[in-house]
Amino acid sequence: MTITKEKNGDVLTVAIDGELTLKTAPELAEELSDELDSIKELIIDLKDCGYTSSAGLRVLLNSYQVLDDNGGKMVLKNVNKVFMDILESTGFLDFLEVEGA
């Protein structure tokens, strides 16, 4: 998995290339941990990420909670059908904002 980050003011865009699995999710968590308290918006571009395991969902949930507690927001972009089905079946669509699905 490759993670590309771009920060513009208090907006952080993170593009993920590869799958979010038990093996790769900790890398994403580490990349986000230092940034979440200093941003107001996190955009996660999933154009090149076709799958997530429960470990990846946990990273998304934790990031969402930190941002929500700080008055920020998180947006998922370019979510493919497989990833969208996972979000829908787990109830994540009830609170996550998704663009470009």
C-alpha positions in Angstrom: 0.0 0.0 0.0 1.2 3.5 -0.8 -0.1 6.6 1.0 0.2 10.0 -0.5 -0.6 13.1 1.7 -1.1 16.7 0.7 -1.9 19.4 3.3 -3.5 22.7 2.3 -4.1 24.8 5.3 -6.3 22.9 7.7 -7.4 20.4 5.0 -5.5 17.1 4.6 -6.0 14.9 1.5 -4.8 11.3 1.7 -4.8 9.0 -1.3 -4.5 5.3 -0.7 -3.1 3.0 -3.4 -3.6 -0.6 -2.4 -5.8 -2.5 0.1 -6.5 -1.6 3.7 -5.8 -4.9 5.5 -4.7 -6.0 9.0 -1.2 -5.6 7.7 -1.5 -2.2 6.1 -4.0 -0.4 8.3 -1.5 0.4 11.1 0.6 2.3 8.5 -2.4 4.5 7.7 -3.2 5.0 11.4 0.4 6.1 11.9 0.4 8.5 9.0 -2.8 10.1 10.3 -2.1 10.2 14.0 0.2 13.3 13.9 -2.1 15.2 11.6 -5.6 14.8 13.0 -5.4 17.4 15.8 -4.2 20.1 13.4 -6.8 19.8 10.7 -10.5 20.6 10.2 -11.1 18.4 7.2 -9.7 15.0 6.1 -10.3 13.9 2.6 -9.5 10.2 1.9 -9.3 9.4 -1.8 -10.0 5.7 -2.3 -9.8 5.7 -6.1 -7.0 3.1 -6.0 -8.1 1.3 -2.9 -10.4 -1.5 -3.7 -10.9 -3.2 -0.4 -10.8 -2.7 3.4 -10.8 -5.2 6.2 -12.2 -4.5 9.7 -8.7 -3.2 10.6 -9.1 -0.5 7.9 -12.6 0.3 9.1 -11.3 0.8 12.6 -8.7 3.4 11.3 -11.5 5.2 9.5 -13.7 5.2 12.6 -11.0 6.4 14.9 -10.1 9.2 12.5 -13.7 10.2 12.1 -14.2 10.3 15.9 -11.1 12.5 16.5 -12.2 14.9 13.8 -15.8 15.0 15.0 -14.7 15.7 18.6 -12.6 18.6 17.3 -15.5 20.0 15.1 -13.9 18.8 11.9 -15.1 16.4 9.2 -14.0 13.5 7.1 -14.9 12.8 3.5 -14.3 9.7 1.5 -13.9 10.3 -2.3 -13.9 8.0 -5.3 -15.3 5.0 -3.4 -15.7 1.9 -5.7 -18.6 -0.5 -5.5 -16.9 -3.2 -3.3 -15.7 -0.6 -0.8 -19.1 1.1 -0.8 -20.8 -2.3 -0.2 -18.5 -2.8 2.9 -19.4 0.7 4.2 -23.1 0.1 3.7 -23.2 -3.4 5.3 -21.2 -2.2 8.4 -23.4 0.9 8.9 -20.5 3.4 8.2 -22.7 5.2 5.6 -24.9 6.3 8.5 -22.2 8.8 9.6 -19.5 9.0 6.9 -19.7 11.5 4.1 -19.0 9.9 0.7 -18.4 11.9 -2.5 -18.0 10.5 -6.1 -19.4 7.1 -5.3 
